[in-house]
Amino acid sequence: MSHPLLQLDGFCVAYRTVEAVHSVRLQVNEGEIVTVIGPNGAGKTTLLCAAMGLLPSTGQLLLDGERVARPSVETMVSRGVALVPERRELFGEMSVEDNLLLGGFYQWRKGKRDQRARMDEIFAIFPRLQERRAQMASTLSGGERQMLAIGRALMARPRLLMLDEPSLGLAPLVVREVLRVVSQLRSHGVSVLLVEQNARAALQVADRAYVLEMGAVALEGKARDLLHDQRIIDTYLGIG
Ligand code: ATP
């Protein structure tokens, strides 16, 4: 039996003495798109950052069924995990192409040719980035910037991509476009853990979902079931 790609069990994260994530149990299987939705301050970003090794955590984190004793960014990156942070953190005064090349930094030892080949694969996923390859990142539209941030994370050839609120600040049509591309990553061998406040958009592209409330998993299930769950509709989907 194959193990989940990522598994959290009894996973807790605290800021000094205040616990922001309480005993979370969550898994992402190979080829899945899993979303974590929930209100402001529920602990979604904290959960993602700790799962990436950016914040200390307690409890268990397993990759391919193997326990990672003390998750660090280096370990997570070398084991095929990448994070696209909420603020996207691009280098505004650098071109699209140079931002992408920086994403492959950890793999430079493999040689420039490999990086160019990977960049061409990224351009095949995001043709818009190819058209703008020489343009400064600061001059891109919000949607293009989000695509560049995702493209940069993909340069490292991750198996699991963790995305923190990719819809933030984007117009509804652009959100749909960005999430459409996210849903296609599966066919490129990338599984996705997607943190979103835009519950409807996230549930429309995800296979499974967890609802995080006050740091704990309040509900979980198939995304299409949650889209029709009265409590989710009342609390997170509003009218329409
Ligand atoms: P949002 O959608 O608004 O980003 P979120 O679900 O991602 O919310 P977090 O940002 O993870 O929530 O915050 C969870 C809790 O931890 C909140 O109560 C927040 O105030 C607290 N918190 C976040 N960052 C810190 C920090 N650096 N120091 C102390 N407390 C923090």
Boltz pocket constraint, residues with backbone or C-beta under 6 A from the ligand:
constraints:
  - pocket:
      binder: B
      contacts: [[A, 15], [A, 20], [A, 38], [A, 39], [A, 40], [A, 41], [A, 42], [A, 43], [A, 44], [A, 45], [A, 46], [A, 47], [A, 197]]
      max_distance: 6.0
